[in-house]
Every structure is written in structure tokens, then in C-alpha cells.
């Protein structure tokens, strides 16, 4: 049995600037506090010191610098996601290590263990938001409803990205790579 059916939250429509969490909160008339982690997961040590990445077929950005990231951090990256997502990603951007998971709790443990999580707007990204781990988000311009403006998050709209990981500095330009 269910206490709430939140699958219908989209019936209220999408207001510009409103996150998915805001929309669900409004639908359920329940206040939310996203200032602290709201999910807990054990740490999977296989991703310690690594960049965990994920990219599903929906809600992709247009200019995210995936190829440049793979070229720079290939040995530091681990992919998590479905078989078809992994094959699509490696076919477009190059080979990276992968860890298969049985369920989303396994994904949460990998995110919890990682040093950085990079993804598009997806269920793994929602888990990262709940754990409030360091992340970089590939923003989907036609539905930018997963932007929570945390101090340890970077949001990439136009391909421009700059950060340092394991003493490697990364910088891309605006509109540097199309999907």
C-alpha cells in the first residue's frame, strides 16, 4: 500500500525556476528542507578517489564537454548506469571503466564513496542531491528543474566548465562540444 502517490505531481504544471522537489512538495502540501542531506548510504570504497559518472538518454545538455572530460580524466572515471547508457556513452566519448549495479541503493553507495559525481538530470543525479555529494550537472536547457544551487555543485548550461581534480586542472570553453 502507498501513503502518497507522487507520480501525478506533474499535473500542476512546471513553473519556471521550480525544481522537481519544489513541485512534489507543492503537490503534497508538505514542506521540504534541502539544506542538509536527506538520504543516507554506506560508502562503496571502489569509487574512493574517483569521479563517478552517469548519463542517461533523457534530459541531456547540448554542449556538455564529455569528450574533453574523458580525454583528461579517463583513468579517474567510473561509469554507472544501464547497459545501453554505457554503450551509448563509450561510443560517443570513449572508453571508461564501469561498475554494474543491482539497484539504486548500489548506485547510492557508489556515489557516497566517490570524490566527485558528474551526470545529467537523472535518478542517479537525484540520489547525489539527496546525499549532497560534490557534483557537476549537465543541465538540460528545455527542463532545467534539477538545479539546487548547493555550494558543492557546478551547473553546466553552455559547455563552460572549470575545476581541479587530483591536481589536474580542467577548463572547457562555451559551446565546446555538441551532443
Secondary structure, DSSP 8 states (H G I E B T S, - for coil): --S--GGGGGGG---TT--HHHHHHHHHT-----SS--------GGGTTSEEEE--SSS--SS--HHHHHHHHGGGEEE-S-HHHHHHHHHHH---EE---SSHHHHHHHHHH-SEEEEESSHHHHHHHHHT--EEEE--TT--------TTEEEESSS-EEEEETTEEEEE-TT----
